[in-house]
Amino acid sequence: MKQVSLLQDLTLFLKVSEVLGTFPALFGFYSTQREQTDGKRAKRLFNLRKTVTN
């Protein structure tokens, strides 16, 4: 029963934050940060692969 109330709290929080406009901003910030780190990791792997093949 506790999980159900937690889920309700989460949906309520999402609704409230959506209305306030904070959630999209936070999510956008998080996704851009993550893309940057993923890009760096991909570059590092690519460079590593290049050095291994040469």
C-alpha positions as protocol buffer text, in pm:
chain_id: "A"
residue {
  index: 1
  type: MET
  ca { x: 0 y: 0 z: 0 }
}
residue {
  index: 2
  type: LYS
  ca { x: 293 y: 233 z: 63 }
}
residue {
  index: 3
  type: GLN
  ca { x: 408 y: 215 z: -300 }
}
residue {
  index: 4
  type: VAL
  ca { x: 69 y: 335 z: -421 }
}
residue {
  index: 5
  type: SER
  ca { x: 80 y: 645 z: -202 }
}
residue {
  index: 6
  type: LEU
  ca { x: 439 y: 711 z: -313 }
}
residue {
  index: 7
  type: LEU
  ca { x: 331 y: 690 z: -675 }
}
residue {
  index: 8
  type: GLN
  ca { x: 42 y: 927 z: -606 }
}
residue {
  index: 9
  type: ASP
  ca { x: 281 y: 1168 z: -437 }
}
residue {
  index: 10
  type: LEU
  ca { x: 514 y: 1151 z: -736 }
}
residue {
  index: 11
  type: THR
  ca { x: 237 y: 1216 z: -989 }
}
residue {
  index: 12
  type: LEU
  ca { x: 111 y: 1501 z: -773 }
}
residue {
  index: 13
  type: PHE
  ca { x: 462 y: 1645 z: -755 }
}
residue {
  index: 14
  type: LEU
  ca { x: 501 y: 1615 z: -1132 }
}
residue {
  index: 15
  type: LYS
  ca { x: 167 y: 1788 z: -1190 }
}
residue {
  index: 16
  type: VAL
  ca { x: 253 y: 2070 z: -951 }
}
residue {
  index: 17
  type: SER
  ca { x: 603 y: 2118 z: -1088 }
}
residue {
  index: 18
  type: GLU
  ca { x: 471 y: 2102 z: -1444 }
}
residue {
  index: 19
  type: VAL
  ca { x: 233 y: 2382 z: -1358 }
}
residue {
  index: 20
  type: LEU
  ca { x: 516 y: 2580 z: -1201 }
}
residue {
  index: 21
  type: GLY
  ca { x: 737 y: 2506 z: -1501 }
}
residue {
  index: 22
  type: THR
  ca { x: 1029 y: 2387 z: -1290 }
}
residue {
  index: 23
  type: PHE
  ca { x: 1027 y: 2024 z: -1403 }
}
residue {
  index: 24
  type: PRO
  ca { x: 1083 y: 2089 z: -1774 }
}
residue {
  index: 25
  type: ALA
  ca { x: 1366 y: 2326 z: -1689 }
}
residue {
  index: 26
  type: LEU
  ca { x: 1529 y: 2076 z: -1454 }
}
residue {
  index: 27
  type: PHE
  ca { x: 1486 y: 1794 z: -1703 }
}
residue {
  index: 28
  type: GLY
  ca { x: 1629 y: 2004 z: -1983 }
}
residue {
  index: 29
  type: PHE
  ca { x: 1931 y: 2093 z: -1773 }
}
residue {
  index: 30
  type: TYR
  ca { x: 1983 y: 1729 z: -1675 }
}
residue {
  index: 31
  type: SER
  ca { x: 1953 y: 1601 z: -2032 }
}
residue {
  index: 32
  type: THR
  ca { x: 2201 y: 1857 z: -2165 }
}
residue {
  index: 33
  type: GLN
  ca { x: 2449 y: 1773 z: -1889 }
}
residue {
  index: 34
  type: ARG
  ca { x: 2411 y: 1405 z: -1966 }
}
residue {
  index: 35
  type: GLU
  ca { x: 2454 y: 1457 z: -2340 }
}
residue {
  index: 36
  type: GLN
  ca { x: 2777 y: 1644 z: -2276 }
}
residue {
  index: 37
  type: THR
  ca { x: 2922 y: 1367 z: -2059 }
}
residue {
  index: 38
  type: ASP
  ca { x: 2804 y: 1097 z: -2302 }
}
residue {
  index: 39
  type: GLY
  ca { x: 2965 y: 1288 z: -2588 }
}
residue {
  index: 40
  type: LYS
  ca { x: 3297 y: 1308 z: -2404 }
}
residue {
  index: 41
  type: ARG
  ca { x: 3283 y: 937 z: -2324 }
}
residue {
  index: 42
  type: ALA
  ca { x: 3203 y: 852 z: -2687 }
}
residue {
  index: 43
  type: LYS
  ca { x: 3495 y: 1065 z: -2808 }
}
residue {
  index: 44
  type: ARG
  ca { x: 3731 y: 900 z: -2562 }
}
residue {
  index: 45
  type: LEU
  ca { x: 3621 y: 553 z: -2673 }
}
residue {
  index: 46
  type: PHE
  ca { x: 3657 y: 651 z: -3037 }
}
residue {
  index: 47
  type: ASN
  ca { x: 4009 y: 785 z: -2982 }
}
residue {
  index: 48
  type: LEU
  ca { x: 4098 y: 474 z: -2785 }
}
residue {
  index: 49
  type: ARG
  ca { x: 3974 y: 252 z: -3068 }
}
residue {
  index: 50
  type: LYS
  ca { x: 4173 y: 458 z: -3319 }
}
residue {
  index: 51
  type: THR
  ca { x: 4497 y: 417 z: -3123 }
}
residue {
  index: 52
  type: VAL
  ca { x: 4438 y: 43 z: -3082 }
}
residue {
  index: 53
  type: THR
  ca { x: 4386 y: -16 z: -3455 }
}
residue {
  index: 54
  type: ASN
  ca { x: 4692 y: 189 z: -3559 }
}
